[in-house]
Amino acid sequence: MIISKKPLNLAEVKSLVATLDEKKPIHSYLKSFAKLSKDKAEKLTEEIKALNNPKLKEENIIKIVDFLPQDLEDLNKILFDVGLTETESNAILEIVKKY
């Protein structure tokens, strides 16, 4: 039974499965792909949320935190279903570049 549903970035998943010894494939995957620590991922999430862009859903923000796009092309690949203006996209990229 599903009680609630919340998207998690890879850093959060990594901290949740850290104690599960039987999940070796997950540990390997997370070690390879989780680029940020949990603290930095949370900070980045909050900074993007602070933009107060109604076009960005929580799932979109999590994707940005996980993939850390470096240019407009990468950001557009992640947010292909969200119509951001160039100004909105650049604001997101400026925040991501800090990380």
Number of C-alpha atoms within 10 A of each C-alpha: 3 4 4 5 6 7 13 16 22 24 22 17 16 19 12 10 15 12 9 10 10 9 11 12 10 16 16 10 12 17 13 9 12 19 17 19 14 17 11 14 21 16 14 22 19 12 14 21 16 9 13 9 11 7 12 16 11 15 12 16 21 20 18 22 25 18 18 20 19 13 15 14 10 15 20 15 10 17 17 10 10 12 12 16 9 10 9 13 16 15 13 22 20 12 15 20 11 7 13
